[in-house]
Each structure stands twice: as C-alpha cells, then as structure tokens.
Amino acid sequence: MKAITTSSLALLALCAGLATSPAHADVHTRVSIGMVFDNRYHHDHYYPAPGYVAPYVPRGAVVVGAGPHRYWFHGGVWYEPWGPRYRVVAPPVGVVIPLLPPAYVTVTLGGLPYYYANGVYYRAVPEGYAVVTPPVEVAPVQVQPSPPPPPPKADPIIYPRNGQSSEQLETDRRECNRWATTQPNAQADTSVFNRAVEACMDGRGYTMK
C-alpha cells in the first residue's frame, strides 16, 4: 500500500508532462531531468535526483547536524549546502532525524523493522530515527503499509512583528525547528512538533497563520 499526498500528485503531474512513458525499474527509474521514481516495496513516489541543485530548501525543512556536517531534511529528501545553493544528496549512515517523512513504507527484514523512503532505510532510536546501512534482504520481505498521513497543512504565513529581516527570520525558524525536536512526544507526533515551532516563533516576535 502506498501513501499519496498532495505534493506527490503535483510531482506526478509534472513528470507526466515531461516524460510520457517512464520505465519501471527495481528501485529508482529516471523519468525526467532532476526527478526519479522510487517504486521499491510499492513506495511509488517521485523525488529530486541525487545531485540536483536547488536555489533554496523547501520551507519547513529541518536542519540536522552542524558545521561541515550540516544537512537539511524535507519530505524524504536530503540537502547539503552547495555554494549559495543546496544539492540533493544521500544522507550519511548514523545521522538522526526527529520525524519520519510523510510518505514511507515499514518493512521487516531479518526479523527487524525498518522504515524506507527514497532509497534510505531508517531505524528507531531514542533520539528519533537513524539512517542505517541498507539491510540484506532475506525472503520473504514483510511489508506493512504505513498509516495514511493527515491532509497536508498549508505552509503557514510568518509575519515578523518586530521588523525582522528575512535572514533573521530564517535563522529563527531553523533554531525553533531544532528546539521543537527536544519537546516531549515531538518525535512521534507531527502536530506536537508543529505546535512547538509555532510557540517558539511567537516568543521570538513572529505571528504564524
């Protein structure tokens, strides 16, 4: 079973216009410049291809790590700084995210549960979900459909009440994202994480609607 979001449908429509007959491979099939189709375990989602360079990361991306090992994570896609832009990359093994992407598949391999999305396998750890080395598949593979995600919530409008610059807004947003991951249940409940971010931004002089 697969989870389909509004953003997934938009990507499907985009790729349908660029490639009229995409082939289906075992894991990833390139269907157009900058996009790949991931159908492993019937995940069936489109993602920007590794190496694709974007002018900016999507709003709501979570900052993971620090310094030269800093990444941005959003919707199952990993980004790293690339000059003034951001490049899509494969995450390093061991890096931890607070929340799983909205679309993922739960699989049991070798008797252990894994969460899979966009070519990456995750395992639950106390801090969230860690990127792990792809496991050796032992037949039969048990695939457990992930619960359907709630209807996507539109990105909030952030209004700086104190005249903060766009650079300051982005810095405050990243810091509030990091702080929100430390709150109880934020790693397991997206609504808790979002409320924590909104409370943090309000305390820094922003209105979010």
Steps between C-alpha positions, in 0.01 A plus 500: 500500500624850431446838655415777254515867596402815316866572427540150356209556262652829389832331429322223309328757282827682437685186402213380280543813292876453469514128435211322331609140560729456802652156540468312829821378660555306823586801715531834320408585143608834356193651333616854430787732572522545876230246593506127582219256572547273801284187484683270740251328734225680300613829652416666165609859553696751295805677646768742379796299374824490701723781372210730414582858612215713635513877559360453851365229729123457541333694781473287812824308435664370819867576557698192603860507622731800514798659327635308198271209587179702487205380290145611429227235495154542347245249372751214476757709310842595641682821406850633572639850439644539149643850472202736532264213410409153626577162346295182539717228656482159664518538879791350695438192710438590863341843455175532698178679406225586750210391276450258213399648163123515433527214246688187604466122500553278802682177409622207709838364392681230693236530770571871556275795411632767263343815360572560132466810279692636200770231507576553870439261790431627853487330841338638814745632763437694823571832327275432200583298188854419387618442144638146481690289251259333254425158648553172320156391385397158627194354330219537564491875552207609711362835395273683741315795348558824682191677631364762262630845590257771604395748231798726427496827686581808298831664587435769761546867423766642732464869583791675679335723761825679583626568147743208494691450175451196280843374608406530867167330432676202341748477789219510757301239308794258492569547870133449585496179293796369699342600832167341407667159457592502871139524619320191638325292231617735222694216337190283473229757436529757221227717655703531822809594300308765302343651813842523663640682196208745502542569873873560455447735205232691692745550787752644253254757368329326206137432421427174317166438328 
